[in-house]
Amino acid sequence: MQVVLFGPPGAGKGTQAERIQSTFAIPQVSTGDILRAAVAAKSPLGKQVGPIMAAGELVPDALIIGVVEERLSHSDCARGYILDGFPRTVPQAEQLDAALARIGKRVDCVVSLEVSDAVVHARMKGRGRADDGFEVVQRRLEEYRKLTSPLKEYYQRRGVLRPIEGVGSIDDIARAIASTLASFARPLSR
C-alpha cells in the first residue's frame, strides 16, 4: 500500500503517519525528517538545504526527488510506505508516478489532512522549532495553498484523494484515516 499523506504544516502529518505505520506495518518516509537529520548532521545535503529550510522555502525538486527515490529503494518499503511531506507539487507527483510505474507500483491513496490556518498557527507556536516562527509558517502556508490546490485536483482526477478533517483528538483522526485506508490493505491484528 503506497500512501501519500499531506496537509499544511502543523496538520499532524507526522503524528498520524506514525499511527498508520503502526497499524499497517509500513514505514513512514518523511522528507522533512530526512532533511532535518541531514541539516543536524551537517552532511553535504544538510549544508545545501539548511538555509533554504530556515527561510521557509521549499527544497528544489531535484534534491527531493533524489532523496525520495533513494529511500523508497530500501527493502522495508517493498510492502508499501507512507510518504509524509512529499509530493508537494504536481511535477513532483508526476515524477513520483513515473518512478513507481518503473517498478510496477502506483499511489494507492492520498490522505489530505484538512486544517485551518488559525489551527496551524496555534499548533506551530507550541512546537518551538527554528523553522516554526510566525512569518516562516505564514510563508509556508501561502506556498502550501499555492502548490497544493493543483496537487489536490491532480489526485482527485485519479480518484485516490481522501480528505480527512485534521481537527479533533489524535485518536479520532487516526480512526478516520485507518477506516479510509482499510479498503486498501488489511491492518495487522494487535
N, C-alpha and C positions, 0 to 999 in steps of 0.2 A: 504494500500500500504506500504509494507516493503521495504525501500530503504537503500542501503549501499552507502555511499559517501566516496571515498578515493582518495588520491593523496599525493604527497610529502609534507613535512612540508612547510607552506607558499604558498600552491597552491590556497588558497582561500576557503577551505572547510567550515570554519565557516561562512563566508560571504554568500556563496551560500546555505548553509543549512538553514540560516535564510530566504532567498528568497523562498526556497522550502516550508519551514514551513508556510510562509505567503500565498503562492499561493494555497497549497493543504491542509491547516489546519491540519497538522500532526506535532507532536513535534520533535524538534531536540534533539537527545541524543548524546551528545559529551562526550566521555570518558575523553578527555583532560580537559574539563571544570569541570567535576565531580572530577577528581583527583586534579586539581589546587585548587579548592574550599576546598577540604579536607586538602591540604597542608596549605593553608592560615588559616583555622580554627584550625590547629594543632590537628586534630582528630587522633584517632589511625591509621586509614587508611593513613592519611596525613603524619604521622610520619614514616610509613613504606615506602611510595612511594616517599617522598620528595628527599632523597639522590639519589635514582635511577633516577628520572627525572632530577635532577640537573646535573648528569653525562651524560645525553643524552641517557640513555639506556631505553629499553622497560620494562614496568612493567610486572612482571610474569603473565602468563596466568591465574593461579588460582585466583589471585586478580581481574583481569579484567573481567573474566567470571562471577564471583560473582556480581560485580558491575553492569554489563550489565543486567544480568538476573533479578536482583532486580529492576532495573529501568524499564525494559520492562513489569514488572508485574503491574505497575501503570495504573489506569483507562484511563489516557489521551493517552495511547499507543494502546488502543483497536482498533482504526480505522487504525492504522499504525504509522510509525515513520521514521525518517531519522537517521541512525547510522553514526556518524561523527567520524572517527578515530578508528573504530572497525568494522570488524576484521582486523588484520594486518598480520596474518599468516594463512596458510592452516589449522593447527589444531584448531585455533580459529574459522575459518569459519565452519569447521565440527562440532564443539561444538555448534555454533550458529544454524546451520541447525538442529541438534538434539533437541535443546531446542525449536525451532519454531515448529518442527514436533510434539512434545508432546502436543502443543496447537492448532494443525491443521493449522499452517501457514508456509510460506516459504519466502525467499528473492525474491522479485519481480523484482528488478532492481538494478544493481550495476553501479554507475556513477564513472568513473575514470577520474579525472582532470589531464590532461597531461601538465606538466610544466617542462622546462629545469632547470638544476642545477643553471645556471647563474641567471635566473629569481628568483629562490628560494632565493639565497643568497642576491640579491638586495632587495627583499621584507622583508626578515627576519631582515636585517640591520636596516630597518625603524621601526620595532615593538618595540625593546628595552626591551623584556622580559628577565629574568635571564637565561632561557633555550634557548636563541636565539643567543649566541655567535658563531663566525665563526667555531671554532673547534667542538663545540657541534652540530651545524647544519650539518657540513660535516659528522660527525659520524651518525647522524640521517638519512641523505641522503643515506649513504652506507648501513645502516640497512634496509632502505626502499627498495632500489634496490634488496638487497639480499632476503628479505622476500616477496616483493610484486610481483615479477615476477611469482613465483609459484601461488600466490593468483589470479593474473590476468588469468592465464591459467585455474585455478580451476573454476572461474566464466564464463570464455569463453566456457569451455566444457558444462556448464549448460545452456548456451545460454542467460545469463542475463547481461553480461558485455557490457557497453555502454561507450566507450572512448569519452571524450569531451575536446577540446582544451581549456586549462585554461589560455590562454593569450588573452588579449583584454579588452574591457570595461566590468565592472561588469555586466551591463545590457545585453550586447551581450551574455556573458557566461550564465547568468540566463535564457535568452530566449532559448538558445540551450538546456539547461537542462530541462526547462519546456516543450519544444517540445518533447523531448525524453520521459519524464515521462507522458505526456498526454495520451499515449496509455495504461497506467496502471491505471489511475484514472482521474476523471473529476475535474479540478480546480474549486475553488469557484469563483462565479462572484463577481466583485468588484463594 
